[in-house]
Amino acid sequence: MNEKKILLLITAGTVILYTGLLVGWHLYVPVQQAFTLHEPGADNRPEGLARTANDVVIGEYFMKYGEATSPLTGKWNSFRGENSSNIIITAETIHTAPENFPVVWSIETGEGHAAPVIYNGRAYFLDYDESLSSDALRCFSLETGEEL
């Protein structure tokens, strides 16, 4: 009988303790002095270096190369294909054996998680350039693997 009372007191004490901690956690309000207001210009940037959204020109630093054309006109320009099914249905019979798809070319890439886009004989993808610590949009000929 005495053991049951001790077990009941321990259980009741634990419930009261955790209920008090939970209520206290919900009622706690952090001190407002810990927050600081960030306003434009508060980063102490030197005069003349500030840029606005209107100053940014998309493609401003892109390198452009020759206008190589390709007889290939297929498009795979969205994640998992046109119907998001990862399947291209054509009029020809589809053969899925690995020997029907030989590796024509390959390249080394940096870390990244971007899917390629194929558009009119060119393969585009975002790569990571370790030397520049920056992303790079790369374009390759789908037929030869030559970087365009």
N, C-alpha and C positions, 0 to 999 in steps of 0.2 A: 504494500500500500504506500509506503514511504517513497519507493522508487517512482511510482506513478506521479506523485506530487512534484518530485524533483524534475521529472521529464516534462510535466505540464508547465512548471515555472520557467524552465529553459526555453521551451517552445514559445510561450507567451512573451518572454523577454526578447527573444530574437525577432518575433513579429513586430513588437513595439519599436525596437531599435531600427529595423529596416523601414518601417512605415515612417518613422521620424526623419530618417535620412532622405527618403524619397520626397516627402513634403518639403523639407528644407531645401533640397536641390531645385524643386520647382519654384519656391518662393524667393530664391536668391536672385538679386539684381546686381549685375556688375557695376562698378564705379564708372561713371561717365568720363572722368578725367583721363582714363586710359586710352580713349579714342582721340585721334587727331584728324582734323579736317584737311583734305588735300584739295587745293585749288590750282587752277592753271597758273603756271609760272612759279610754283612752289618748289620745283625741282632744281632751281638755281642754274638753269641752262644758260650759257653765254648768249648775249644779244646776237640776233641775226641767224641763229641755228635752228630756231623753232620752225616746224613745218605744219601746215594745215592740211586737211583732207584734200583741198583743191590743188595742193602742190604735188600730190602723188600722181604719177603717170604710169599706168599699168603697162608693162613691157618696156619701160625706160631703159633697163639694163640688159635686155635680151640680146643675144648674139644671133644674127640672121645669116643663113647660108644660102647657097644656090637654090634655084627653083627646080630641083630634080622631080621628074614626074614618074609615075608608075602605072602600069596597065591594071594593077589591082584596084578594085573599086569597093571592096567590102568594108563594112563598118562594124565595129564592136566598141561603141562609144559610151557605154554606161556599165555600171557594175553588174556583172552576171549577164550581160547581153541585153538585147532589145526588150525582151519580155521578162527580164529578171529571172530567167529559168536556167541560165548557164548552158543553154542549148541553142544551136543555130540549125534551123530546119531548112534544107535545100531540096531542090527537085531531084538531085542525084542521090543514090543510095549511100547511106552513111556507114562507113566501116570504122569500127572502134578498136581494132586490134593495134597494139603498140607499134608493130612494124609498119603500119600504114601512116605513122606520124614520126618520121625521122627528125632528129635535131639538126636543123639547118645552120643555126648560129646561136651563140650564147655570149653573155658579157658578165663581168664582175660588177656588182652594185654595192652600195653602202647599205646601212641599216635603213629600214623603212617599211611601211605597211600600206603602200598604195597599189591599186590595181592598174594595169596598163590599159591604154586606149588605142584601138587600131582604127585608122581612118585613111582611106584611099592609099594603101600601100605604105603607110608610115605607122610606126609604133611609138607612142608617147607614154612617158611615165615620170613620176617624181622620184628622184634619187637624192641621197644625202651625200654631200661632198665633205669628207672629213677635214681636208686641208683648209677649207673656207668656213667650216662649221655652219653650213648653210644648205638649204634645199636647192636642188637644181632640176629644172624641167629638161628632160633629155628626149631627143627624137632620133629614131633609127629607121633605116630602110628595112621594110619587112622582108624583102627578097634577099638582101645581101648581108644585113646586120651592120652596115656602115653607118656611123653616127653622122647625122645631118645637122 
